[in-house]
């Protein structure tokens, strides 16, 4: 920095101009003569005076550089930087920790077990139930029969044959069983059926109908 000459009272003299002297670092007043009212400063004094100013200039330049760099960085991030995205945290379930989906419980209605129809109670004396049908007795034979449920009562349509050599009359009885249990007593009256002759006959009963496989036993009544 150039030193400005001052008047003897210490003030600034505007009538004086500064011109460079032989020393390139020193400026002298234009009207300086062989003698000056103001003493010339030594180089060390000038150096001490200019050092703080230089440091101030450097500090200001450094501050401006930092401000400029910050502004440039912000502008570059705003115009050319990639869009800012917020990272989304991914949650991964550990292997084997997935809970199985519960299977909805279904209630099944049990199929009711069919109840067998009880054998109707009958009156009378029954002989022991045979293992299979026994429809021949004392020259009489029952064949081609059909068991019916008529009005809730059991009836049998059949063909009756007289195998004897003479005409005969008789009251024929059929005992019906279900699973070895007595079911019904059916009767039919035969009047003077000729020898080796046959006729259709209906066996009737007052017993109730019963479901199930039936076993029949033929007998001759009084």
Helices and strands as residue ranges (DSSP letters): E 18-20, E 27-29, H 43-79, E 136-137, E 140-150, E 153-162, E 168-178, E 181-193, E 197-203, E 214-220
